């Protein structure tokens, strides 16, 4: 997803934006002050056409001068990444978090929260990576952007929204991005663990065998969301989940892909987040807790 946004931001005409990319394998490493060679990658468009492109690895000076940092990493990596780059950041830089799940804000050090505006970017664009140097834009979608912590001027909000909209439409600003996060969490807490556990494509969860467990998962989410002062309806959420599963029927969920590739998943910030809120508010979350434990067991194996 990082390369997807990089590609489209870099493609803006007239050199509107200067962009560099820091691959995840470079987090925590000492950044060289010298200019690094550009790294080549292949990009396949929605129409199936491919092209060879390149990105420059970000150096300390780029982080020092950056107005915007977009963190396209897994939820459990957010804390680690910010620890490794926080001291190098421009003090006025905004930080945009682009990940699945909820709860990462509590992982971020207070010094970072006081210094920077933190935003959330939620997207339904599909992107796959066949090999590390080849990404494929698999599906067009929409993106929601909003403020999680700190303050931004009206003009800054307008500028960043327009910039991202120009790069990869459609992008919409939301005054209450947390509500949007809950809606995405509802989808993820059903589709991701079930497809990973049963090793199925997204559309397969719309079969009759999953109706009961989907309803139970969403009932528990509705209860803990209400305790957090957010009101949702199980029937409406179930309709949303089924629609997303239908739209992305042939897709492999990110959690299933992680399990198949023997990578750590974001389960702690999806069903695990529901589990922790259940403990906090003394609300039973039997099915979310069960799926959280089952995925953790798959990771362990």
C-alpha positions, 0 to 999 in steps of 0.5 A: 500500500505504501508503494501504491500511494508513492506511485500515485503521488509521484505521478502528479504533474508539475512536480507538485510533491517531492516524495521519498520512501523508507522501506520497512526493512530500513526501519531502525537502521542508521540513514546514510547522509549520502544520496542513495541510488534509486530502487526499481519496481514494477507497477501494474495498473487497473487496466493490466498495463505494467511499467517500470518505476523507481523510488528513492530511499528516504534519508535523514534530510528527507525526514527533517524536511517532510511536511507529511509522513504516511505510515503504510505499515501493519498496526503492530509496527506503528510504535516501532516505526515512530520510535525509529524516526520520531527524532528525525521528523520536522516538528510541524510534520503531520503523521498519517496512519494507514493500517487495519484495526484500532488501538494504535494511538495508545501505543504512540509516545506522548511526546509524539502526540504533543508534537505532531497532528496524527491522522487516520487514512482508511482505504478500500483500494486493492493492492497486491504484491506478487514479488517484493519489486512488483505491485498490482493495483487490483481494485479501485476504491475510496479513502477516508481521512480524518484527525485522530489527535492534535490540531490542523488549520482549515487550510491545511486540511483542505490542502492535504485532502486535495493532494491525496484526492489528486493522487488517488481518488476518491478521498474524503475528509471526515470530522469524525474519522473514529466512527469510520474506523469502527465501520472498517473494524466491523468488516475486518473483525468478520472477514479477516479472521474467518478467511484466515481460519478457514483459508477461503476467499472473501466472498465465501464467508457469505455462505449459510454456514457463517451467518450465525458467527457473523451475527455474534461477532457483530453483536459483540462489537455493537455492545463494546462500541456503545460502551465507547459512546458509538452507536451501531446497528447489527443488521446494518453492519451485517449488510455492510460486511456482506456487501464488502465480501461480495465486492471483494469476493475473489480477494484474499484478505490481508490476514489470510495472506499473512497466515499463508506467508507465515507473517504476524497478523493484525489480529491484536488490533482487530478482534483483539481490540474488541476483546480488550474493550470487553474486559475494560467494560466488563462485556462478554466478547466470546466469539471475538475472543475465540477468533483472536485466540485461534488466529494467535494459535495459527501464528504460533504454529 
